[in-house]
Structure formats: C-alpha cells, structure tokens
Amino acid sequence: MEGLTIAALTAGAALFIAFFPITVSLDVHLDLKARKLFFGVRLYGLLRLLGGYIEPRAEGIAVHLSRKKALLLPYGQMLLSRPDLNKLHGFHITEVQAITETGTDAHDIFLAAALLSLGNAAGAAFQGKCRIRNDVLLSTGTRLTSRIKVKFNLFAVLVLLIKLAMEAFITWMEEKKSTIS
C-alpha cells in the first residue's frame, strides 16, 4: 500500500509541475538615438534569465549577451528563415505595456499618434485575452519601452520540443534519402 501511495504522489507532483503556469516577461527598450535595442528576460518578473542589447551592423544584426559574448545574425540568413508560429499554441501573451517617448516635432507627434492608435486597436482586438496598455510621453529623443508577459507550462515546452525533434528527424531522413538516390 505504501508503494501505491508514493506512486500516486509522484504522479500528482509530475502533473502539477507539468501544468503549473510559468510567467516569463520580456522587457525591451529601443533608443533610436543610440541605435540599440536593450532587452531582458525574467522569470516571474524577478529572476533574470537573459539580457543584453541588439544593434545593427553592416554584416547583420549583433546580439550582445555580455561584454565578451555576442552573436551575429547575417541579414541574408534572416531573410531566408521564416518563423513558424503554429508551434507556439501553448504560449499565451497575457499583458503588453508600452511607453513611447517622442520629441515635439511634427513627425515625432505623428509617430506617437500612430503608435497610440495601433495600441488601442490591438487592445480592442485582444479584449479579454490580453491586457494592453499604451502610453505616450513628450520628451527629448525617441524611445520605446515595453514589457510583454507570456504564460505557458512545461507541457507546452515539451510539445514544442517534440515538434522540433520530429521536424529535424524528418529533414534528416529526407537528406539521407536524397544522398542515397
């Protein structure tokens, strides 16, 4: 009887862990004057998972993860790859906050108005599914700060990993077939 209790508790704990909601927030700050996009990824808004900044270069986009570590994504490679959003069914955006800081020039105010109306339209479209807040501040320079919160669970991650593994296996089998023929 004791073994059955341990098995039931283990199965219950595994189900709890697999379906417990995980919240990850992505903080982004775009400074047009510095031509950099700063980012940070946090678990439950507290534990920092990743951070750095992105800047355009002549060869491609440089993603700086630390002072000594950076990735270069060539423009040609990015144009050839297309993201498949169908794999992200278990990931849900729950909150989007955006603050746009613009100057007082006419084109800056037009940009602010366009972003504000875009945010309001998105808020109306996702009403009930996602909380969207969009603010505009008049200041010097043009900056955009936003936070996006995404909820998912480990089961969704497991399903995504299985899909990616199956696609890699199918690609490998097709390449193997083409080299044999």
C-alpha positions in Angstrom: 0.0 0.0 0.0 2.9 2.3 0.7 4.3 1.9 -2.8 0.9 2.8 -4.3 0.8 6.0 -2.2 4.3 7.0 -3.3 3.4 6.3 -7.0 0.2 8.4 -6.7 2.0 11.3 -5.0 4.8 11.2 -7.6 2.3 11.1 -10.5 0.4 14.0 -8.9 3.5 16.1 -8.4 4.6 15.4 -12.0 1.2 16.6 -13.3 1.3 19.6 -11.1 4.8 20.5 -12.3 3.9 19.9 -16.0 0.8 22.1 -15.9 1.8 24.8 -13.4 1.7 28.2 -15.2 5.1 29.8 -15.8 5.3 33.5 -16.5 8.1 35.0 -18.5 8.4 38.7 -19.1 10.4 40.3 -21.9 11.4 43.9 -21.2 12.5 45.9 -24.3 13.9 49.4 -24.5 14.5 50.9 -28.0 16.6 54.0 -28.1 16.7 55.4 -31.7 19.4 57.9 -30.9 21.8 55.2 -29.7 20.5 52.8 -32.4 20.3 50.0 -29.8 17.5 47.7 -28.5 18.1 46.7 -24.9 16.3 43.6 -23.7 15.9 41.5 -20.6 14.1 38.2 -20.0 12.8 37.5 -16.5 11.0 34.5 -14.9 8.0 35.6 -12.8 9.3 39.2 -13.1 12.1 38.5 -10.6 14.7 36.0 -11.7 16.8 37.4 -14.6 17.3 34.7 -17.3 18.9 36.7 -20.1 19.7 40.2 -21.0 21.8 42.4 -23.4 21.3 44.6 -26.4 20.9 44.4 -30.1 22.5 46.7 -32.6 22.6 46.8 -36.4 25.9 46.3 -38.2 26.9 46.2 -41.8 27.2 42.4 -41.8 23.9 41.8 -39.9 22.4 42.2 -36.5 24.7 41.8 -33.5 23.1 40.4 -30.3 25.3 41.2 -27.3 24.7 38.9 -24.4 27.6 40.1 -22.3 30.8 42.2 -22.7 32.7 39.3 -24.3 29.9 37.3 -25.9 27.9 38.3 -28.9 26.0 36.6 -31.8 26.0 37.9 -35.4 22.8 37.2 -37.4 23.5 37.9 -41.1 20.8 39.7 -42.9 20.6 37.1 -45.7 20.1 34.2 -43.3 17.3 36.1 -41.5 15.5 36.8 -44.8 15.6 33.1 -45.8 14.3 31.8 -42.5 10.6 32.3 -41.8 9.3 31.7 -38.2 6.5 29.1 -37.9 4.1 30.5 -35.3 1.9 27.4 -35.4 4.3 25.7 -33.0 3.5 28.3 -30.3 0.0 27.1 -29.4 0.7 26.6 -25.7 2.2 30.1 -25.2 -0.2 32.9 -24.4 0.6 36.6 -24.2 -1.2 37.9 -21.1 0.0 41.5 -20.9 1.6 44.2 -23.1 2.7 47.5 -21.7 4.3 50.1 -24.0 5.5 53.6 -23.3 6.5 55.8 -26.3 8.7 58.8 -25.7 8.8 61.3 -28.6 10.0 64.8 -29.2 7.8 67.7 -30.0 8.5 67.8 -33.8 5.6 67.2 -36.1 6.8 63.8 -37.4 7.5 62.7 -33.8 4.0 63.6 -32.7 2.6 61.8 -35.8 4.6 58.7 -34.8 3.3 58.9 -31.3 -0.3 59.2 -32.5 0.1 56.3 -34.9 1.6 54.1 -32.1 -1.1 55.1 -29.7 -3.9 54.3 -32.2 -2.2 51.0 -33.0 -2.1 50.1 -29.3 -5.7 51.0 -28.9 -6.7 48.9 -31.9 -4.7 45.9 -30.6 -6.3 46.4 -27.1 -9.8 46.2 -28.7 -8.9 43.1 -30.8 -7.5 41.2 -27.8 -10.1 42.3 -25.3 -10.4 39.7 -22.5 -7.4 37.6 -23.7 -4.6 40.1 -23.2 -4.3 43.3 -21.2 -2.7 46.1 -23.3 -1.6 49.5 -22.1 -0.1 52.1 -24.4 1.2 55.5 -23.2 2.9 58.3 -24.9 5.2 60.9 -23.3 6.6 64.0 -24.9 10.3 64.4 -24.2 13.6 64.7 -26.0 14.6 62.0 -28.4 12.6 59.0 -29.4 12.5 55.9 -27.2 10.1 53.0 -26.9 9.9 50.9 -23.7 7.7 47.8 -23.5 7.1 44.8 -21.4 5.4 41.6 -22.7 4.3 38.8 -20.4 3.9 35.3 -21.7 2.3 32.4 -19.8 2.9 28.8 -20.6 3.6 25.5 -18.8 6.2 22.7 -19.1 3.8 20.5 -21.0 3.7 23.2 -23.8 7.5 23.3 -23.8 7.6 19.5 -24.1 5.2 19.5 -27.0 7.3 22.2 -28.7 10.5 20.2 -28.3 8.8 17.1 -29.6 7.6 19.0 -32.7 11.1 20.4 -33.3 12.7 17.0 -32.9 10.2 15.4 -35.3 10.9 18.1 -37.9 14.7 17.6 -37.5 14.2 13.9 -37.9 12.1 14.3 -41.0 14.6 16.7 -42.5 17.4 14.3 -41.7 15.5 11.4 -43.3 14.8 13.4 -46.5 18.5 14.4 -46.7 19.6 10.8 -46.2 17.1 9.7 -48.9 18.4 12.3 -51.4 22.1 11.3 -50.8 21.3 7.6 -51.3 19.4 8.1 -54.6 
